[in-house]
């Protein structure tokens, strides 16, 4: 009944250690779009990038257009969803010992707000897919040697709103709304090595996070208050290699692996229909490839650009209209400017696109067509170096 999508969009980091990390924006996961700001940064890196203390505030603007054209059961036509979202985030980092650094991030591990009209061709598949979360992420890093740092991070991720709605005849919309009663916990570890050759290698791993949520389900006059759904975020491993060239150029490649194979089904329990709804997902593990570069024109101004490719985690057998999961490509670029020695600003724009074909049989009948996905992301940050 519901198919989900993850869109990752992240920030180009212009330091030699963090190195243009992850201009992510792929359509590929389960029920939500993920916006990776600081949430999956290698916790070891800050020991190589922050001298004494650092404070960063950021704001992310997303505008997306999702269009499905084709058949959904007995219905034919086109469905459009326009998505706009604005969210702030931030980080504090402090060196409390020559070898030790601590920090805390306020981030968003996942977000989506896909809404189709109740009269659209996709109405029996989805009218609302909403997921909003906030994560508090404390971090700790230890400098083993001048070149080698290790780190540990925790992610306390709270889901404060989910909506999984669609039209079910004869009573109209089935509205399934839930939230988490307490944060879901994940953890991460990392290592960062800065070689004398101006090469930096960083490796990190973040655990899977399982989010149980509870709430209400409504269908016409029928209503239940013990509705529940549990959704996962995958375990993630990332390898990054950055190379500084002739003082002005920094080039970085990232290879990321995501363990999505644990996500076989989405189970909507105790719905107002008087039964559970079990949706087969059968995700596969995926690779994400990123290449980015930064050019420093002078001591104040620098420019960044990058490209990323995301594998599709799901076969056409299980892909559904409205929120299709497929391979995707993102391109982007931006600039950074040092207003003073202590204050730096950055702007990054990224555009993601994907065109998944749809051909499967669902509870609504034959679903066959194509979805067009275009997502625009604008990211602004200000960083104070203390």
BELZI-V908300 format. One line per field, one symbol per residue. burial: # if it has 16 or more other ideal C-beta (glycine too) atoms within 10 Angstrom, else .. Layout:
burial = ???
This chain:
burial = ##################################################...#.#.#.#.#.#.########.#...#.#.#.#.#.###.###.....#.##############...################.#.###.#....####.###.###..#######....######.#..##.#.#######.....#.########.#.#######....#..##########.#.#.###.....#####.#####..#..#.######...#.#.#.#..#.#.#.#####.....#.#####.#####....##########.#.#####.#.....#.#.###.#.#.#.#...#.#..#.#####.#######.#.#.
